[in-house]
């Protein structure tokens, strides 16, 4: 861990000893022999943490701590107190100290405390930045996050929003595909028109046809009056077909014809009705794979996929989890009427370390729960779900110094292919792109290894060498 640490002690021997211990752990440690010089150094340079002795001539450690906390509250101060002096320790904490260490100083304990303090400072800074990131993202209210992956999505949305071209939005469940669709609509010339979302997986084919195209009176048993379809209702705006990969093939043919003609024929009707709606579609399935399997029409695929936007999973978005979490905190605190303003540094660290298999939807659920349970103005680790509190990331071992434990290349390849499939959520088209294969080559490899139906979830925690091997990780 890197970080600049200022040591303040009028005993030069102690200062040098502490500075050496911290430097050996990768920190940049300097020292001053009195509080006045320390404040001058502090004003001129940036330090991540301060370690100060309590008893010094002139200004003592408590006064120095109070001065630093008053002017730079984000900088943690660690106070060295006399052995067994509970009163001094309590006074240090009341003065705003991050922690205290008793004399004689155990350098290992000090190093661990300083590392925690620097991590705490880093996460506090990150929480502060994420609030600013939320404010800076107001022009993309729906698509929060400064990560390169989300910047690419935001850029593509901005470039195609004013076009009437059909857009296919893909990504795992819970990544926010509908939010991307709404962002496209909100930035388009059709923004004053309706945004009409339809979940294709939620309706059987006859009902979906009636919903999209409408029906005339008496078209079927319950058709007691005529109904205008959603294509026509969306005229002047945007029609969003979610989970289009679940649409039955018969319905796909009817949809294709409507898109080509810009007309729909209501169920049971004899005449067609024109519509003027932009089409956006979304799916968490591999449409190219479905096309090859003849489960999705190729001509429809190219009709809806004029522009493709891939929404990244949350695990691929780095620290985006923090501004997203902050936005959810603010929303749920407002709706619940609770005074919760953000995340504690330890809670933020837990969120950053979790894998988020449920993506943004899981994070939203997690924060809603945390706000409900929160007893303080900041969400604590105890407010988070148990699986997030106790999560431990797993790694795949890839090397060993023992030749008898090394694996043949075909086994390394098999496990790496599985690893890539997991990373892309089982999407074989995306996995083939990452691996540098075409899809047919990937299928042949999967068949060769006896796993043609693999979803990417199996064998992924197995090490690339035996359990005893040690080395780097992927």
C-alpha positions in Angstrom: 0.0 0.0 0.0 1.4 3.4 -1.0 0.7 6.6 0.9 2.4 9.6 2.5 2.6 9.6 6.2 3.8 12.4 8.5 5.3 11.3 11.9 5.5 13.9 14.7 7.7 13.1 17.7 10.4 15.0 19.6 12.4 11.8 20.0 14.4 11.5 16.8 15.3 7.9 17.4 11.6 6.9 17.7 10.7 8.9 14.6 13.4 7.2 12.5 12.4 3.8 13.7 8.7 4.4 12.8 9.6 6.0 9.5 11.8 3.0 8.6 9.0 0.5 9.5 6.5 2.3 7.3 8.9 2.8 4.4 9.6 -0.9 4.4 5.9 -1.5 3.8 5.8 0.7 0.8 4.8 4.0 2.4 6.4 7.4 2.0 7.1 8.4 5.6 8.6 11.7 6.8 8.9 13.2 10.3 9.1 16.4 12.2 10.3 16.9 15.8 7.5 19.3 16.9 3.9 20.2 16.2 4.6 23.6 14.8 7.0 22.3 12.2 4.5 19.6 11.4 1.7 22.1 10.7 4.0 24.0 8.4 4.8 20.8 6.5 1.2 19.9 6.5 0.3 23.2 4.9 2.9 22.8 2.2 2.5 19.2 1.3 -0.3 16.6 1.1 -0.2 13.7 3.6 -2.5 10.7 3.6 -2.2 10.2 7.4 -0.5 11.6 10.5 1.1 9.7 13.4 1.8 11.9 16.4 3.1 11.4 19.9 0.9 12.7 22.7 3.5 14.2 25.0 5.7 16.8 23.3 7.1 20.2 24.3 5.1 23.1 23.2 1.9 22.1 21.4 1.1 18.5 22.4 -0.3 15.7 20.2 -4.0 16.4 21.3 -3.8 20.0 20.2 -2.1 19.0 16.9 -4.8 16.5 16.3 -7.6 19.0 16.9 -5.9 21.5 14.6 -5.6 19.0 11.8 -9.1 17.6 12.2 -10.5 21.2 12.2 -8.8 22.1 8.9 -8.5 18.7 7.2 -11.1 16.4 8.6 -10.5 13.8 5.9 -6.9 13.1 7.1 -6.8 10.4 9.8 -4.6 11.1 12.8 -3.2 8.3 14.9 -2.1 9.3 18.5 0.7 7.5 20.4 -0.3 7.4 24.1 1.4 6.3 27.3 0.9 2.6 28.2 -2.3 1.9 30.1 -3.5 5.6 29.9 -7.2 5.1 29.2 -7.9 8.7 29.9 -5.4 9.8 27.3 -6.9 7.4 24.7 -10.4 8.7 25.3 -9.2 12.3 25.0 -7.5 11.4 21.7 -10.7 9.9 20.3 -12.7 13.0 21.5 -10.1 15.2 19.8 -11.0 13.5 16.5 -8.2 10.9 16.3 -8.7 8.0 13.9 -7.1 5.6 16.4 -4.4 5.4 19.1 -1.4 3.2 19.8 0.0 2.6 23.3 3.7 2.8 24.2 6.0 0.9 23.8 5.0 1.0 20.1 4.6 -2.3 18.4 5.7 -1.4 14.9 3.7 -4.2 13.3 0.6 -3.0 15.0 1.4 0.6 14.0 1.9 -0.4 10.3 -1.5 -2.2 10.2 -3.2 0.8 11.8 -1.6 3.2 9.3 -2.6 0.9 6.4 -6.2 0.9 7.7 -6.1 4.7 8.1 -4.9 5.2 4.5 -7.5 2.8 3.2 -10.1 4.7 5.2 -8.9 8.0 3.8 -8.9 6.6 0.3 -12.5 5.3 0.6 -13.7 8.6 2.2 -12.2 10.4 -0.8 -13.9 8.0 -3.1 -17.3 8.5 -1.4 -16.8 12.2 -1.8 -15.9 11.8 -5.5 -18.9 9.6 -6.1 -21.2 12.3 -4.9 -19.6 14.6 -7.4 -19.8 12.0 -10.1 -23.6 11.7 -9.5 -23.8 15.5 -9.8 -21.7 15.5 -13.0 -23.8 12.8 -14.5 -27.0 14.8 -14.5 -26.9 15.0 -18.3 -27.1 11.2 -18.2 -29.3 10.8 -15.2 -30.2 7.2 -16.2 -26.7 6.1 -16.9 -24.6 6.9 -13.9 -20.9 6.0 -13.9 -17.6 7.4 -15.0 -16.0 4.1 -16.0 -14.6 3.7 -19.5 -17.2 0.9 -20.2 -20.1 3.3 -19.3 -18.5 6.2 -21.1 -18.6 4.2 -24.3 -22.3 3.5 -23.7 -23.0 7.2 -23.0 -21.1 8.2 -26.1 -23.0 5.8 -28.3 -26.3 6.9 -26.9 -25.5 10.5 -27.5 -24.4 9.8 -31.1 -27.5 7.7 -32.2 -30.3 9.3 -30.0 -31.4 11.7 -32.7 -31.5 9.0 -35.4 -34.6 6.9 -36.1 -32.4 3.9 -36.6 -33.4 0.7 -34.8 -31.2 -0.1 -31.8 -30.5 -3.5 -30.3 -29.5 -3.2 -26.6 -27.9 -6.4 -25.2 -26.5 -7.3 -21.8 -27.0 -9.5 -18.8 -30.2 -9.4 -16.7 -30.2 -6.4 -14.4 -27.6 -4.3 -16.2 -30.1 -1.5 -17.1 -31.0 -2.1 -20.7 -34.4 -0.4 -20.3 -32.6 2.7 -18.8 -30.4 2.8 -21.9 -33.6 2.7 -24.0 -35.2 5.5 -22.0 -32.0 7.6 -22.3 -32.2 7.2 -26.1 -35.8 8.3 -26.1 -35.2 11.2 -23.8 -32.4 12.6 -26.0 -34.2 12.1 -29.3 -36.4 14.4 -31.3 -39.3 12.1 -30.2 -38.8 13.0 -26.5 -42.2 14.7 -26.3 -43.9 11.5 -27.7 -44.7 8.4 -25.7 -42.2 5.8 -24.5 -44.0 2.4 -24.7 -42.2 -0.6 -23.1 -43.3 -4.1 -23.8 -41.9 -7.3 -22.2 -42.1 -9.9 -24.9 -41.4 -12.8 -22.5 -44.4 -11.9 -20.3 -47.1 -12.6 -22.8 -48.1 -15.7 -24.9 -48.0 -15.2 -28.7 -51.7 -14.4 -29.3 -51.9 -11.9 -26.5 -48.6 -10.2 -27.6 -49.9 -9.9 -31.2 -53.1 -8.2 -29.9 -51.0 -5.9 -27.7 -48.7 -4.9 -30.5 -51.1 -4.7 -33.4 -54.4 -4.2 -31.7 -57.7 -6.0 -32.5 -61.1 -5.3 -33.8 -64.3 -5.9 -31.9 -65.2 -9.6 -31.9 -61.8 -10.8 -33.1 -61.8 -13.3 -30.2 -64.0 -14.3 -27.3 -63.0 -11.4 -25.0 -62.7 -8.8 -27.7 -65.8 -6.9 -26.6 -64.5 -3.7 -28.2 -61.8 -2.6 -30.6 -58.3 -1.9 -29.2 -55.5 0.2 -30.7 -52.2 -1.6 -30.7 -49.0 -0.4 -29.0 -47.3 0.3 -32.4 -49.9 2.9 -33.2 -50.1 4.2 -29.6 -46.3 4.8 -29.7 -46.6 6.9 -32.9 -44.5 10.0 -32.5 -42.5 8.3 -29.8 -40.6 5.1 -29.1 -41.7 1.4 -28.8 -39.3 -0.6 -26.7 -39.5 -4.4 -27.1 -37.7 -6.0 -24.1 -36.6 -9.7 -24.1 -37.2 -9.9 -27.9 -35.1 -13.1 -27.9 -38.1 -14.8 -26.3 -40.5 -13.9 -29.1 -42.1 -16.9 -30.9 -40.9 -17.4 -34.5 -44.4 -17.0 -35.9 -44.7 -13.6 -34.2 -41.2 -12.7 -35.5 -42.5 -13.0 -39.1 -45.4 -10.7 -38.4 -43.2 -8.2 -36.6 -40.7 -8.1 -39.5 -43.5 -7.4 -42.0 -44.8 -4.5 -39.9 -41.3 -3.0 -39.6 -40.8 -3.2 -43.3 -44.2 -1.7 -44.2 -44.6 0.6 -41.2 -48.1 -0.7 -41.0 -49.9 -3.1 -38.7 -53.0 -5.2 -39.3 -55.1 -5.5 -36.1 -56.1 -9.0 -35.1 -59.4 -9.9 -36.9 -59.2 -6.8 -39.1 -59.2 -6.4 -42.9 -57.3 -3.1 -43.2 -53.9 -2.0 -42.2 -53.0 1.0 -40.0 -49.8 3.1 -40.4 -47.6 4.0 -37.5 -44.7 6.2 -36.9 -42.7 4.9 -33.9 -39.0 4.3 -33.5 -38.2 0.7 -32.5 -35.7 -0.2 -29.7 -35.2 -3.8 -28.6 -33.3 -5.5 -25.9 -32.3 -9.0 -24.9 -30.0 -10.9 -22.5 -29.8 -13.8 -25.0 -27.2 -14.4 -27.7 -29.3 -13.5 -30.8 -26.5 -14.5 -33.3 -26.5 -17.9 -31.7 -30.3 -18.2 -31.9 -30.0 -17.2 -35.6 -27.6 -20.1 -36.2 -29.9 -22.4 -34.3 -32.8 -21.2 -36.4 -34.6 -20.0 -33.3 -34.5 -16.4 -34.4 -35.1 -15.0 -37.9 -31.9 -13.7 -39.5 -33.8 -11.1 -41.5 -35.4 -9.8 -38.4 -32.1 -9.8 -36.5 -30.6 -7.5 -39.1 -33.7 -5.3 -39.2 -33.5 -4.6 -35.4 -29.7 -4.5 -35.2 -28.9 -1.4 -37.2 -27.0 -0.1 -34.1 -25.9 -2.4 -31.3 -25.3 -1.1 -27.7 -23.8 -3.6 -25.3 -24.5 -2.7 -21.7 -21.6 -4.0 -19.5 -22.2 -6.1 -16.4 -21.6 -4.2 -13.1 -18.5 -6.4 -12.3 -16.9 -4.9 -15.5 -17.5 -1.3 -14.4 -15.0 -0.9 -11.6 -15.8 1.8 -9.1 -19.1 2.7 -10.8 -20.7 0.7 -8.0 -20.1 3.6 -5.6 -21.8 6.5 -7.5 -24.6 4.1 -8.4 -25.0 3.1 -4.7 -24.9 6.8 -3.7 -27.7 7.6 -6.1 -29.8 4.8 -4.7 -29.1 5.9 -1.1 -30.4 9.4 -2.0 -33.4 8.1 -3.7 -34.5 5.6 -1.0 -33.7 8.0 1.8 -35.9 10.5 0.2 -38.8 8.1 -0.4 -38.5 6.5 3.1 -38.0 9.8 4.9 -34.9 8.6 6.6 -31.8 10.7 7.3 -29.2 8.5 5.5 -26.7 10.5 3.5 -24.2 7.9 2.2 -21.9 5.0 2.8 -19.4 4.4 5.5 -15.9 3.7 4.1 -16.1 0.1 5.3 -19.4 -0.5 3.6 -18.1 1.1 0.4 -15.1 -1.4 0.6 -17.5 -4.3 0.8 -19.5 -3.1 -2.2 -16.3 -2.7 -4.2 -15.2 -6.2 -3.4 -18.4 -8.0 -4.3 -19.0 -9.7 -7.7 -22.6 -8.5 -8.3 -24.0 -11.5 -10.2 -27.4 -9.7 -10.2 -25.8 -6.5 -11.6 -27.4 -3.1 -11.0 -30.7 -4.6 -10.0 -29.0 -6.5 -7.2 -27.2 -3.4 -6.0 -30.4 -1.4 -6.0 -32.1 -4.1 -3.9 -29.1 -4.2 -1.6 -29.1 -0.4 -1.0 -32.9 -0.3 -0.5 -32.5 -2.9 2.2 -29.6 -1.1 3.8 -31.4 2.2 3.9 -34.4 0.5 5.7 -32.1 -1.1 8.2 -29.7 1.9 8.7 -29.5 3.2 12.3 -27.0 6.0 11.5 -26.6 8.7 8.8 -24.2 6.4 6.9 -24.8 2.9 5.8 -22.6 0.5 7.8 -21.4 -3.0 7.0 -24.0 -4.5 9.3 -26.7 -3.0 7.1 -25.6 -4.9 4.1 -26.9 -8.4 3.2 -24.9 -11.3 4.7 -23.7 -12.6 1.4 -22.1 -9.3 0.6 -20.6 -8.9 4.1 -19.0 -12.4 3.9 -18.1 -12.4 0.2 -14.6 -13.7 -0.6 -13.4 -13.3 -4.2 -12.0 -16.5 -5.8 -9.1 -16.7 -8.2 -7.8 -19.3 -10.6 -4.2 -20.4 -10.1 -2.2 -20.5 -13.3 1.3 -21.4 -12.3 3.4 -23.8 -10.3 7.1 -24.4 -9.9 6.6 -28.1 -9.7 6.6 -29.7 -13.2 4.6 -32.7 -11.9 1.7 -30.3 -11.1 1.5 -28.5 -14.4 -1.4 -29.2 -16.8 -1.4 -30.1 -20.5 -2.3 -27.2 -22.9 -5.7 -28.6 -23.8 -6.8 -28.6 -20.2 -5.5 -25.0 -19.7 -7.5 -24.0 -22.9 -10.6 -25.8 -21.7 -10.6 -24.0 -18.3 -9.7 -20.6 -19.8 -12.6 -20.9 -22.3 -14.9 -21.6 -19.3 -13.5 -18.6 -17.5 -14.2 -16.3 -20.5 -17.7 -17.7 -20.9 -18.4 -16.9 -17.2 -17.1 -13.4 -17.7 -19.4 -12.7 -20.6 -22.4 -14.3 -19.0 -22.5 -17.3 -21.2 -22.8 -15.3 -24.4 -20.9 -17.5 -27.0 -20.7 -14.7 -29.6 -19.0 -12.4 -27.2 -16.8 -15.2 -25.8 -15.7 -16.1 -29.3 -14.8 -12.4 -29.9 -12.7 -12.3 -26.7 -11.0 -15.6 -27.5 -10.2 -14.6 -31.1 -12.3 -17.5 -32.5 -15.2 -17.4 -34.8 -18.4 -18.9 -33.4 -18.0 -22.2 -35.2 -14.5 -22.7 -33.9 -15.8 -22.0 -30.3 -18.6 -24.6 -30.8 -16.1 -27.2 -32.1 -13.8 -26.6 -29.0 -16.8 -26.9 -26.7 -17.8 -30.2 -28.4 -14.2 -31.5 -28.2 -14.1 -30.9 -24.5 -17.5 -32.5 -24.0 -19.4 -29.4 -23.0 -21.5 -28.2 -26.0 -24.3 -26.9 -23.7 -22.1 -25.2 -21.2 -23.4 -21.9 -19.8 -20.2 -20.7 -18.3 -21.1 -21.6 -14.8 -19.3 -24.9 -14.4 -15.8 -25.7 -13.2 -14.9 -22.1 -13.0 -13.5 -22.2 -9.5 -11.1 -25.1 -10.4 -7.4 -24.1 -10.4 -5.4 -24.3 -13.6 -2.9 -26.5 -11.7 -3.4 -28.7 -8.7 -4.7 -27.5 -5.4 -1.2 -27.4 -3.9 0.1 -25.1 -6.7 0.8 -21.5 -6.0 1.5 -18.6 -8.3 -0.2 -15.8 -10.2 -3.9 -15.6 -10.8 -6.3 -14.6 -13.5 
